[in-house]
Amino acid sequence: MITVKVEKKNQIFTSVQILGHAMYDEYGKDIVCSAVSSIVITTVNAILSFDNKSISYLSSQKGLSIKIQKEDRITQTLIRNMIRMLKELETKYKDYILVK
């Protein structure tokens, strides 16, 4: 299962961790992992295209950790949208992704 852990302070997103594998299908054919990757990578690239200092991230074999460095409107809006899309995916594939 993919676990998405969202941290907020005073209604401001501070970090997001995406860990695990959905196990919906075998590696390379897993549509849930593919969807999560697409949503997250698109969001990270969009944020960095506006301001490359607004977030930092660390990728490992376990997953991806995003630290939100700035509280600006664009960064917060894009992170909020990413979480919304991941939650929508969760409603369709609740056995494979958990957003908390």
C-alpha positions as protocol buffer text, in pm:
chain_id: "A"
residue {
  index: 1
  type: MET
  ca { x: 0 y: 0 z: 0 }
}
residue {
  index: 2
  type: ILE
  ca { x: 110 y: 356 z: -71 }
}
residue {
  index: 3
  type: THR
  ca { x: 89 y: 581 z: 232 }
}
residue {
  index: 4
  type: VAL
  ca { x: 74 y: 958 z: 189 }
}
residue {
  index: 5
  type: LYS
  ca { x: 141 y: 1146 z: 512 }
}
residue {
  index: 6
  type: VAL
  ca { x: 54 y: 1515 z: 501 }
}
residue {
  index: 7
  type: GLU
  ca { x: 170 y: 1754 z: 773 }
}
residue {
  index: 8
  type: LYS
  ca { x: 20 y: 2097 z: 833 }
}
residue {
  index: 9
  type: LYS
  ca { x: 81 y: 2373 z: 1082 }
}
residue {
  index: 10
  type: ASN
  ca { x: -185 y: 2645 z: 1121 }
}
residue {
  index: 11
  type: GLN
  ca { x: -357 y: 2529 z: 800 }
}
residue {
  index: 12
  type: ILE
  ca { x: -29 y: 2560 z: 606 }
}
residue {
  index: 13
  type: PHE
  ca { x: 121 y: 2250 z: 442 }
}
residue {
  index: 14
  type: THR
  ca { x: 470 y: 2183 z: 579 }
}
residue {
  index: 15
  type: SER
  ca { x: 560 y: 1840 z: 441 }
}
residue {
  index: 16
  type: VAL
  ca { x: 435 y: 1543 z: 245 }
}
residue {
  index: 17
  type: GLN
  ca { x: 574 y: 1189 z: 249 }
}
residue {
  index: 18
  type: ILE
  ca { x: 482 y: 928 z: -10 }
}
residue {
  index: 19
  type: LEU
  ca { x: 595 y: 581 z: 93 }
}
residue {
  index: 20
  type: GLY
  ca { x: 549 y: 225 z: -25 }
}
residue {
  index: 21
  type: HIS
  ca { x: 414 y: 45 z: -328 }
}
residue {
  index: 22
  type: ALA
  ca { x: 47 y: 0 z: -412 }
}
residue {
  index: 23
  type: MET
  ca { x: 79 y: -370 z: -501 }
}
residue {
  index: 24
  type: TYR
  ca { x: -216 y: -331 z: -739 }
}
residue {
  index: 25
  type: ASP
  ca { x: -17 y: -513 z: -1006 }
}
residue {
  index: 26
  type: GLU
  ca { x: 340 y: -624 z: -1065 }
}
residue {
  index: 27
  type: TYR
  ca { x: 618 y: -367 z: -1071 }
}
residue {
  index: 28
  type: GLY
  ca { x: 611 y: -172 z: -1397 }
}
residue {
  index: 29
  type: LYS
  ca { x: 243 y: -244 z: -1461 }
}
residue {
  index: 30
  type: ASP
  ca { x: 91 y: -94 z: -1147 }
}
residue {
  index: 31
  type: ILE
  ca { x: -157 y: 176 z: -1255 }
}
residue {
  index: 32
  type: VAL
  ca { x: -200 y: 307 z: -899 }
}
residue {
  index: 33
  type: CYS
  ca { x: 175 y: 363 z: -854 }
}
residue {
  index: 34
  type: SER
  ca { x: 188 y: 518 z: -1199 }
}
residue {
  index: 35
  type: ALA
  ca { x: -96 y: 758 z: -1116 }
}
residue {
  index: 36
  type: VAL
  ca { x: 62 y: 859 z: -785 }
}
residue {
  index: 37
  type: SER
  ca { x: 399 y: 914 z: -952 }
}
residue {
  index: 38
  type: SER
  ca { x: 244 y: 1125 z: -1227 }
}
residue {
  index: 39
  type: ILE
  ca { x: 47 y: 1341 z: -984 }
}
residue {
  index: 40
  type: VAL
  ca { x: 342 y: 1397 z: -752 }
}
residue {
  index: 41
  type: ILE
  ca { x: 613 y: 1452 z: -1016 }
}
residue {
  index: 42
  type: THR
  ca { x: 393 y: 1695 z: -1210 }
}
residue {
  index: 43
  type: THR
  ca { x: 322 y: 1891 z: -892 }
}
residue {
  index: 44
  type: VAL
  ca { x: 686 y: 1902 z: -781 }
}
residue {
  index: 45
  type: ASN
  ca { x: 800 y: 2015 z: -1127 }
}
residue {
  index: 46
  type: ALA
  ca { x: 530 y: 2283 z: -1144 }
}
residue {
  index: 47
  type: ILE
  ca { x: 625 y: 2422 z: -802 }
}
residue {
  index: 48
  type: LEU
  ca { x: 995 y: 2423 z: -888 }
}
residue {
  index: 49
  type: SER
  ca { x: 926 y: 2600 z: -1218 }
}
residue {
  index: 50
  type: PHE
  ca { x: 777 y: 2892 z: -1023 }
}
residue {
  index: 51
  type: ASP
  ca { x: 1038 y: 2901 z: -746 }
}
residue {
  index: 52
  type: ASN
  ca { x: 1311 y: 2641 z: -705 }
}
residue {
  index: 53
  type: LYS
  ca { x: 1354 y: 2733 z: -338 }
}
residue {
  index: 54
  type: SER
  ca { x: 990 y: 2685 z: -235 }
}
residue {
  index: 55
  type: ILE
  ca { x: 1029 y: 2311 z: -172 }
}
residue {
  index: 56
  type: SER
  ca { x: 1300 y: 2055 z: -125 }
}
residue {
  index: 57
  type: TYR
  ca { x: 1262 y: 1683 z: -176 }
}
residue {
  index: 58
  type: LEU
  ca { x: 1444 y: 1361 z: -111 }
}
residue {
  index: 59
  type: SER
  ca { x: 1382 y: 1050 z: -317 }
}
residue {
  index: 60
  type: SER
  ca { x: 1477 y: 701 z: -202 }
}
residue {
  index: 61
  type: GLN
  ca { x: 1378 y: 343 z: -272 }
}
residue {
  index: 62
  type: LYS
  ca { x: 1118 y: 375 z: 4 }
}
residue {
  index: 63
  type: GLY
  ca { x: 949 y: 681 z: -147 }
}
residue {
  index: 64
  type: LEU
  ca { x: 960 y: 1058 z: -163 }
}
residue {
  index: 65
  type: SER
  ca { x: 970 y: 1323 z: 108 }
}
residue {
  index: 66
  type: ILE
  ca { x: 874 y: 1679 z: 21 }
}
residue {
  index: 67
  type: LYS
  ca { x: 953 y: 1964 z: 258 }
}
residue {
  index: 68
  type: ILE
  ca { x: 763 y: 2284 z: 190 }
}
residue {
  index: 69
  type: GLN
  ca { x: 1003 y: 2573 z: 249 }
}
residue {
  index: 70
  type: LYS
  ca { x: 774 y: 2866 z: 167 }
}
residue {
  index: 71
  type: GLU
  ca { x: 414 y: 2949 z: 251 }
}
residue {
  index: 72
  type: ASP
  ca { x: 341 y: 3132 z: -76 }
}
residue {
  index: 73
  type: ARG
  ca { x: 4 y: 3102 z: -246 }
}
residue {
  index: 74
  type: ILE
  ca { x: 125 y: 2915 z: -556 }
}
residue {
  index: 75
  type: THR
  ca { x: 310 y: 2646 z: -360 }
}
residue {
  index: 76
  type: GLN
  ca { x: 23 y: 2594 z: -115 }
}
residue {
  index: 77
  type: THR
  ca { x: -235 y: 2582 z: -395 }
}
residue {
  index: 78
  type: LEU
  ca { x: -39 y: 2325 z: -595 }
}
residue {
  index: 79
  type: ILE
  ca { x: 22 y: 2107 z: -287 }
}
residue {
  index: 80
  type: ARG
  ca { x: -348 y: 2130 z: -195 }
}
residue {
  index: 81
  type: ASN
  ca { x: -439 y: 2025 z: -550 }
}
residue {
  index: 82
  type: MET
  ca { x: -195 y: 1733 z: -536 }
}
residue {
  index: 83
  type: ILE
  ca { x: -348 y: 1612 z: -208 }
}
residue {
  index: 84
  type: ARG
  ca { x: -698 y: 1648 z: -353 }
}
residue {
  index: 85
  type: MET
  ca { x: -603 y: 1435 z: -656 }
}
residue {
  index: 86
  type: LEU
  ca { x: -439 y: 1170 z: -435 }
}
residue {
  index: 87
  type: LYS
  ca { x: -752 y: 1158 z: -216 }
}
residue {
  index: 88
  type: GLU
  ca { x: -965 y: 1113 z: -525 }
}
residue {
  index: 89
  type: LEU
  ca { x: -742 y: 824 z: -630 }
}
residue {
  index: 90
  type: GLU
  ca { x: -781 y: 683 z: -278 }
}
residue {
  index: 91
  type: THR
  ca { x: -1162 y: 675 z: -315 }
}
residue {
  index: 92
  type: LYS
  ca { x: -1128 y: 451 z: -621 }
}
residue {
  index: 93
  type: TYR
  ca { x: -840 y: 234 z: -495 }
}
residue {
  index: 94
  type: LYS
  ca { x: -880 y: 239 z: -116 }
}
residue {
  index: 95
  type: ASP
  ca { x: -700 y: -94 z: -72 }
}
residue {
  index: 96
  type: TYR
  ca { x: -388 y: 42 z: -242 }
}
residue {
  index: 97
  type: ILE
  ca { x: -343 y: 402 z: -126 }
}
residue {
  index: 98
  type: LEU
  ca { x: -403 y: 578 z: 206 }
}
residue {
  index: 99
  type: VAL
  ca { x: -385 y: 956 z: 244 }
}
residue {
  index: 100
  type: LYS
  ca { x: -359 y: 1079 z: 601 }
}
